[in-house]
């Protein structure tokens, strides 16, 4: 599974100002992380967590405060994002509990080594043909009863509701400083620049990779989140 070099270059150049640019969306992110912490409250006291597309480390920072004995492996193909992440983790005093890898989920050693595998706002950058293998790679690295957590941009772009939802998404982009030109191209980006699939298709893919009962726990406009457990039969 690879992500377009153009996307990686974008995140590398955006890394220093990434968190500041997204600050306007903090109410959405804070609620999502709050729910993830509640879901993962039943994970082992010394859980090992795999964070795919770790970015600037938001999920590590959120979880490390609540679960002081957890350790983390963060993976990201953008060295710029990892550099920002490393400094944030160092400032928070949790870097010694973390391993950072420049690469993809396939660069993490195989085997059932993690109690939690999570992908936050990453899957919509993964090509449709690679999406199942992306979810499966996380699933295969989970221990039995481990948690898979996934959030992504997901919507049925062919639905009659989509034009109205697109207006809401434009409002989100405006908060992030979108230009009139980028807003005019927003639908094209969703249809061609990203790989946005419907919630139904996401759930079918998660089920196919081994999550027997994916739980749709979060939605904020087109941002959706699921979690599921790796059962003994998974």
N, C-alpha and C positions, 0 to 999 in steps of 0.2 A: 504494500500500500504506500503510495507516494502522493504528495500534494504538489501542485503546480509550483515551479520555481518563482513564477510571478507573485503568487500568494506569499511564499516565504520571504521574498524580497520586500513585499509590502509590510509585513509584520516586523521585519528586521528594522526597516527605516522608521516605522511607527512606534517601536518599542519604548523609547524614552518618554514619549508623551501619551502612551496608550492609556494608562490608568486615569490621567487627568481628563482626556477626551471622553472617556466612558463614565465619568463621575455623575453626569446627569441621569444615568440609568441605574444609579445605586439603589433606589427603592426596589427595582425589579431584582437586581442581583442579590441584595440583602435578603429578600424573601426566599429566593431560590436556595441560597446557602443555609438559611434557617431551616427550611424543610429537609435539606440533605442531612444536616446535623441530626435532626430528629429521626430520620430514617436509619442512619448509621449508628444510632445510640445502642443498638443491640449487637454491633460488631464486637469482636474480642477486645479486651482491655489493652492488649499490646498489638493491635492490628497493624498489618503491613499494607500500605495503600499505593496503588499504581495510578498516577495521574497522566493521562495521555493528552498532549497539547497543553502542557502545564502553563504556558504563557508567562505572565508576570507573577504567578504563584498564588492567585487569589484563593483557590480552593485549599491549598496547603495552609495558608495563613488562617483561613476560617476554621479548618478542622484541628490544626495543631493547638489552638488556644483552648478548645473544649476537651480535647483528648491528648493529654500531655505525654502519654506513653506510646503514642502511635509513631511509626516511622514511614517515610515516603520515598518513592521513586518517581521523579518527574521527567517526562520525555517531551521534547519539542524540537522540530527541525530548524527553528530559527535561533541562531546563536545570539542575536541581539535580544530576543525575548528572554533567553536563558540568562544572559548577563544581568538584565534588570531583575529577573527572578532571584538570582543568587544574592544580589545586594539587599533585596527586600527581606529575604529569609535570614540573612546575616543580621540585619538591623532588628529583626523580631526575635533574635536569639534562638532560632530553630534550625539553622543550617546544619548543625551537627546531627540532626535527625533525618537529613535528606540526602539523596543521591540524585544528581541531575545528569541526564543523557541527551546529547544532541543527536536526534534521529527520530525514529518512528516506533510504533508499538512492536514491530517485528525485530527491532534492535534490543528489546528486553529479552533476557534468557527465557526460554520456554520452560514450562512446568508449572505446577499448581503452587505458586509461591506467595499469592496475595489474598488478603481477606476482603479487599475492596479494589475494584478497577473502575475508574471513572473517566469520562470524556465530556468536558464542558465546552459547548459551543465549537465543536470540532467537526462533527460528522458531515455537516453540510459542505465542507470543503473536500470531502472524499467522493470520488467518482462513483456513480451508481453501480458500475460493474465490480467495484472493489468494496462496496458497503458491507456486504455480508461477511467478507473475510476480515474487515476492520472490526466489526462487533465480535466475530468469532475469535480473533486474536486476543481480545480482552477476556472473553469468556474462558478460553483455554488456559489463561494464566491465573485463574481463580482457584482457590481451595474449595472443597465442598462446603456448601452453605455460605460461600462468599457473595458479596453484593456487587452487581454491575449497575452503575449509575450513568445515564446518558442524557444530556440536554443538547438541543440543536434547533435550528430554524426548520420548522416542519409545518406544511400546510398543503391542502389540496388546491393546487394552482388552477385546476380545471373547474372548480366549484363555482356556483353562482354567487357565493359570498365573497370570493376572492377580491373583486374590485373594491368592495367596501373595506375589507381588511387591508388592502394595499394603501388606502388613505390613512389608516391608523399607523401603518409601518412608515409612511412618509413622515408622520409626526415624530416617531421615534428617531428617524434619521436627522430631522431638523434639530432635535435636541443635541445631537452629536456633531452639529456644525455642517450638515450637508449643504452643498451649493445647489442653485437652481438646475445646473447642468446634471449633477449626480442624481437629483430627484427625478429629472426627466428620464433618466436611464434606469431607474430603480427596478421597474418590472423586468427589463431585459436582464439585469444582473441576477435577479431571483430565478429567472427561467434558464439563463445560459451561463452566467458567471459562477453560480453556486449549483449545488445538487440538492435542491429542495424537494423532498418527497413527502407524501401525505402521512399523517399520524397512523393511519391504517397500515400503510406499507412498512413504516418503521416497526410497528408491533409485530407484523408478520416476519420481518427479518430477525428481530430479537428472538422470536419464538423458534425460528429455524436454526439459529445459532445455539440454542439450548436453554433459553430462558422460557420456561413453560408458562409463566403467568406474568408478563410484564405489566407493571402498575404505572398508569399515567398519573403522575403525582403533581404535575405543574404545567400551567399554561399562562403565558402573558403575551397577548396578541399571537404572533407566530413563533414565539419561543416556547418549546415544549420539553418536558422532562419525563423520563421513565426510570424505574429501577426494577430489579428482579434478583432472584437468588439462584445460585447454582445448586441444584438438588443432587442427591446421590445418583439419580438416574440421568442427570444432565450430560 
